[in-house]
């Protein structure tokens, strides 16, 4: 039976990661479908005011109506980190709860995907290598701390728009991960769904010698987790190996 998870993706930047994720998972026999609908983002800016508007329920519900009309999805994930953690831990919980209620399906967001992926790997100390400005990256650190995660290092890159992040390639991503790492961190997090990372996950982990969790990777994993699926796909990093636990 094919497992189908639907994603609400803000705007246009690295949405091509999801067909890649689907193809890699199915190559390893997972039998999954990962359809995606774009939401209207309003202003493309990593600013608190713009992010609060981007993650508003009116925008999410509009995208949800399109997603569920076109696909027989069994769970829904808001494929955005910044426009979920910007609400704080409790606010992000309420956002996911309202999304679930509107869909009549299990629902989550990329922020919670990171927290649950960290737990699945059995680590507790992480470094954040973010594309965001420092103040927005700090809000992600606060969110993770509220889940019991120890943030030992945080690096912001000052990038304002998702459109710019979406142009980054292998070299920029590798540099971001390396510069954001810390010797005491057990994993490195790259928390922007506008960032292309899926093609380089094993390479990033080999270079750093530790798990690397990236936004689109954990978003897909979280959606499948909602359906009780734990596919094994080494091409998608240590999170998708048998060593990761539920």
Secondary structure, DSSP 8 states (H G I E B T S, - for coil): --EEEEEEEESSSSTHHHHHHHHHHHHTT--EE--EEEE--SS---SHHHHHHHT-HHHHHHHHHHHHHHS--SEEEEE-SHHHHTTHHHHHHHHHHHHHHHHTSEEEEHHHHHHHHHHHHT--EEEEE-SS-HHHHHHHHHHHHHTT-EEEEEE------HHHHTT--HHHHHHHHHHH--TT-SEEEE--TTS--GGGHHHHHHHHTSEEEEHHHHHHHHHHHHTT-----GGG-GGGSTT---
